[in-house]
Amino acid sequence: MGFSSLFPVQVAVWQETIGPGAFERDLCINSPTGSGKTLAYALPIVQKLSTRSVKCLRALVVLPTRDLAMQVKEVFAAIAPAVGLSVGLAVGQSSIADEISELIKRPKLEAGICYDPEDVTCELQSSVDILVATPGRLMDHINSTKGFTLEHLCYLVVDETDRLLREAYQSWLPTVLQFTQSNEESLFPLANSFLSSTFGSLKTIRRCGVERGFKGKPHPRLVKMVLSATLTQDPSKLAQLNLHHPLLMTTGKRRYQLPEKLESYKLICESNLRPLYLVALLQELGEEKCIKIKEYSGLQHQSRRRR
Ligand SMILES: Nc1ncnc2c1ncn2[C@@H]1O[C@H](COP(=O)(O)OP(=O)(O)OP(=O)(O)O)[C@@H](O)[C@H]1O
């Protein structure tokens, strides 16, 4: 990527996630816009998954908009292939059929035999190790894509957490949490029906043979990283994420401090003239690689980026 050093949030998250005591707690990262949060979580995830031996969906990054998801995918795509990891995108940019063919590997069949999508005996595998998604398309895949499973997920990143928690987006969060919780039934249906008939509700079987290992511990858990430039500290909202001993990491002296190299423009205008002012501003900026526009309305805010 051509970066010569890491930004402070990237150093802080790396230290927390790599080495002794790594990922023992879920992380809540509150760091200003443009401070480099994407690479802060992408680096440790890619590092951790680099030793994986079987391809399956192990990291899921959820963002509220297609543009943001595409930018995050680019960051992963810049670093993941070097260690043999594949990154997928589920944002509704292409048709669901095209997306499915990108995300799910079709079985290799002998010449002359056709793949039957209705064949339940046919084992489907993920083509990607890391998926960057918006909630709507994620839900489409969870609900209807054959072979799409979250059962091997090790890392869940909720980027722009405030926005994602503010809007329900088809209840994506409870659904993801439900599908990533230890669900022995789906893995060992016969063993469990035998056990429940023998021992009633006693359930002590843990996952085995599934590569969701977490530091070699027998009871792997899903690690969560939640990020925002304005991370809510409202316990009732954060509770939805079901965080495990969350560690709050904040960078920047002030909550809304801008990074040194980021220039900030403020334009006050009539709301109906906003598009015109925006066009004028963009023209003035000419070749600038990226701008961010923040619209404030009461306590809510939105962040947009444009390349
Ligand atoms: N270590 C680094 N060295 C130089 N530039 C970097 C570094 N890390 C990230 N960047 C660049 O800084 C910019 C901001 O990074 P990024 O988009 O990850 O910030 P962010 O904190 O996620 O912002 P937002 O809150 O808007 O999502 C990007 O253009 C990225 O390429």
The ligand as a Gaussian input file, in Angstrom:
#p B3LYP/6-31G(d) Opt

LIG

0 1
 N       -0.449000       3.940000       7.928000
 C       -0.905000       4.786000       7.027000
 N       -0.067000       5.650000       6.413000
 C       -0.524000       6.537000       5.484000
 N       -1.818000       6.636000       5.112000
 C       -2.702000       5.798000       5.689000
 C       -2.307000       4.842000       6.669000
 N       -3.394000       4.158000       7.063000
 C       -4.433000       4.646000       6.378000
 N       -4.026000       5.627000       5.555000
 C       -4.877000       6.433000       4.655000
 O       -5.633000       7.321000       5.487000
 C       -6.917000       7.541000       4.922000
 C       -7.975000       7.337000       5.974000
 O       -8.024000       5.984000       6.347000
 P       -9.418000       5.299000       6.710000
 O      -10.392000       5.500000       5.619000
 O       -9.137000       3.914000       7.149000
 O       -9.857000       6.175000       7.950000
 P      -11.092000       5.910000       8.911000
 O      -10.630000       6.173000      10.285000
 O      -11.655000       4.565000       8.628000
 O      -12.130000       7.025000       8.464000
 P      -13.758000       6.958000       8.630000
 O      -14.095000       7.285000      10.041000
 O      -14.240000       7.997000       7.689000
 O      -14.201000       5.587000       8.247000
 C       -7.051000       6.600000       3.727000
 O       -6.853000       7.333000       2.543000
 C       -5.927000       5.606000       3.931000
 O       -5.415000       5.113000       2.704000

